[in-house]
Amino acid sequence: MFKNQNKTKKIVLFTALVFFLVSLPVCKKSSKMPASAEKIEPQKGQAEAQPVSKKKILYRSTMNPKEISEKPGKDSMGMDMVPFEVEETKPVVKKKIMYRSTMNPKELSDKPGKDSMGMEMVPFEVEEAEVSTAVSGRTLVRISPERQQTIGVKFEVVKSQAIHRLIRTVGKVDFVEPNISLVNLKFDGWVEKLYADSTGKMIKKGEALLEIYSPDLVSAQQEYLLAAKASAAGTSSPSLLKSAQEKLRLWDIQEAQVAELSRTGEIKRTLTIFSPRSGFIIDKNVLLGQKIMAGENLYKIADLSKVWIYGEIYEYELPFIHKNQEAQISLVYYPGESFTGKISYIYPYLNPETRTNRIRIEVDNPDFKLKPEMYANLTIHIMHESRLTIPVDAVLDSGERKIVFVDKGDGYLEPREVKVGVRGEDSLEIIEGVALGERVVTSANFLIDSESSLKAALKQMTQKPPEEHHHD
């Protein structure tokens, strides 16, 4: 009997040990479950998803902190650029299941069921961005890097740099007005000899133009000689001689001709008329033997060593134009060759028909390549100081607003409205909307804009109260 009792005790102890070993893992698992459940279940009021921050490395000049690059290298002064970190926030997108009618895609519901025609509605996913955008009619859009490469998406960094602007217009070459002279006489006469006998002829200052016979001029010479003799003999006052000399000078007789008349005492039948300046004869109204009346224009002589070029500038370009500003001139007649001139005058009025303002450019023309009435292409270079800029191609101008797409990382592109300032040749000043170092889309903008607008429209449809439909 004692042996049976010992056997019974051993069986009980063995059973208890087995039960303890089996229940031990279960107890451990159950003890951990409450803590695990607290981690999984979000607290009331807590957001289900939070934006994820990631860091990006950019490179900045030590001498000019506004000079930034995406790649290591040297700045504009030849110094090594130093790296620094920029935080980028990646938008978190959650998905929502909606139901749409197969017959009428505009008929939506947030619950399964049948549409107004009794057909089963089909489910589809809608992405809802946690990060909202202030641009109406557009929303955040995600385009995978693979698809970006397929459609040709390119990016540029918002940076600070000088803006180069070009103003181009067409000009017309003309004479320099102060360099034109008219040749006429203050007495009547007849042309005895004609030296400058053709229009377009080059002539130098002091070169003979013609010889003219005039009875009035012969009488004036006789008066002068008589007065000179009387003055030498002391029979007349010096004022009489002075009066005779003044009469010859008033008729534009040169001092050398008067001195020769006084020295020789010989009256000349004809008088030689000389050119008042060097230049080209652009107008000739005299022939050999012609009777000339006092005041009649005989020649028009123009000096073409300098020319004026008149150009037309639009009124919105006027703030960038000023006197003594350099202009580049090119002509189709001289390919590959350019001339440099300066703006000498800005006219104080606009042409009411073209809404343009005339400017005048003075150009040296020593080889006489620039000829009046020629057309020329004018280019005026304007440099603005360092400003926050993006490429011109990055901006979509819808008329009412200007939109850019900013790279938020991992394929997310955010539309933003920007305010622009000065427009350069290939860059645009940004006053508001993007920050230094951000990346903006510069190509395939229209495709991205279309997708962003479509998503915004779809999101707006999903936010509207669903249309009523009958359920069986």
Buried (B, 14 or more C-beta within 10 A) or exposed (E): EEEEEEEEEEEEEEEEEEEEEEEEEEEEEEEEEEEEEEEEEEEEEEEEEEEEEEEBEBBBBEEBEEBBBBEEEEBEEEEEBEEEEBEBBBBBBEEEEBBBBEEBEEBBBEEEEBBEEEBEBEEBEBBBBBBEBEBEBBBBBBBEEEEBEEEEBBBBBBBBBEBEBEBEBEBBBBBBEEBBBEBBBEBBBBBBBBBBBEEEBEBEEEEBBBBBBBEBBBEBBEBBBBBBEBBEEEEBEEEBBEEBBEBBEEBBBBEEBBEEBEEEEEBBEBBBBBBBBBBBBBBBBBEEEBEBEEEEEBBBBBBBEBBBBBBBBEEEBBEBBEEEBEBBBBBEEEEEEEBEBBBBEBEEEBEEEEEBBBBBBBBEBEEEBBEBEBEBBBBBEBEBEEBBBBBBBBBBEEEEBBBBBBBBBBBBBBBBBBEBBBEBEEBBBBEEBBEBBBBBBBBBBEBBBEBBBEBBEBBEBBEEEBEEBEEE
